[in-house]
Amino acid sequence: QVQLVESGGGLVQAGGSLRLSCVASRRPFSAYTMGWYRQAPGSQRDLVAIITNGGGTKYADSAKDRFTISRDNAKNTVSLQMDNLKPEDTAVYYCQVKILSTPVRAETVYWGQGTQVTVSS
């Protein structure tokens, strides 16, 4: 089992910055990705950014120019640096760890409880 604990959410003005962090309770045995998703009221949960086991990154179009995802394998953490925040970024942000499948283990996904990010105009 992997438990994810998120921190760093809060209230900021438009144009400000926040840094979200997510700590996993243990390091997965096999290759895994870490990422951030967000869900605004009345909307689906959408991918914000993903970082692969090898450090490759992928961003949603709305985030790619303003957000930076990183990971620290030694600390089992993934962070999301959010700059130039906009009111449209307001959402609950969820940390995700996806342990990739192996010949003897199916793909496994873990989610954090979410942290609220609110951006005021």
N, C-alpha and C positions, 0 to 999 in steps of 0.2 A: 504494500500500500504506500501511496505517496500523498502526503498532505501538503497543501499549498497555502501559504500565508502571505497575503498582500498588504502593502502599506504604501503610503505616499499620496493617497487621494486627498482631495480637499476643494476649497473654493478659491478661485483666482479670477482676476480681471482679464478681459481679453488682451492678448498680447503677452501675457505672463507665461510662466513655465512651471511645470511640475515634473517630478521624477517618481515614477512608480517602481516598486520593487516587489519581487515575489521570491519567497524562499521555500524550497522543497525540503521536506523532512528527511529525505534520503536520496541518494543518487541512484538512478535506474541502472539496472545491470547492463542493458544494451543501448544502442543508439537511440537518441531521443531528440525531439524538437521542443522548443519552448516558445511560447507566444502570448500575445495579448489580443483579446477580443473585447468588443464593447457592445452594449445594448442600450439604446436610448428608449425613452417611453414610447410605446406604440410601435416599436421597430424590432426587427429581428436582431439576433446576435451576429455581428459582423467581425470579420478578421481585421485587425489593425496592423499587426506586424508579427512575423515569425522569424526565428533564428534557428538554423539547423544544427545538428550535432557538430558539423564541421565549421560552423560560423557563418554560413551563408545567410543572407537576409532577404526578406520579401515584405513589401509594405502595400497597404491599401493606397489607392491613388490620393485619397484625401490626407494621408499621413506621411507619404514618402518624402516630402520636402521639409517637413517640420519635426518629425519624430525620429528617434534613433533607438533601436533595440540593441541590447548587448547581453552577454551572459558571462557568468563567472563560474566555471565548472567546479573550482575548488570549494566554493561556498554554496553551490547548488542554487544559484540565483539567476533570475532574469530581470532586467530593468528596462524601463521605457522612459527615455528622456523626451519630454514633450515641451516644445518651444512654440512661441507664437500661437498660443492657444486661442481658439475661437469659440463663441457660444455653441456652435454646431458640434463641438467636441464633447459637450455635456452628455454624460452617459455613465452607466456602471461599467467599469472595466474589470475583465476577468482574466486571470492568469490561466494558462493551459500548459500542461506537459503531455506530450504524446510520445509514448514509448513505441518505437517501431517494431513491427512484427519480426519474428524469427521463425525458423523451421519448427520450433517447439513451443512458441508462445504467440498468441494473437496480439494484434495491435491494441494498446491500452491507452486510454485518455483520462486524464485527471484535470479537474477544474477547481479553482479557488472559489471562495464565497463572493468575491467581487468587492470593489472599492469604488466609492462614488467620486466622480470628478465633475465639478460644476464650474462653468466659465461664465462669468457675468459680463455684460456689455459695458 
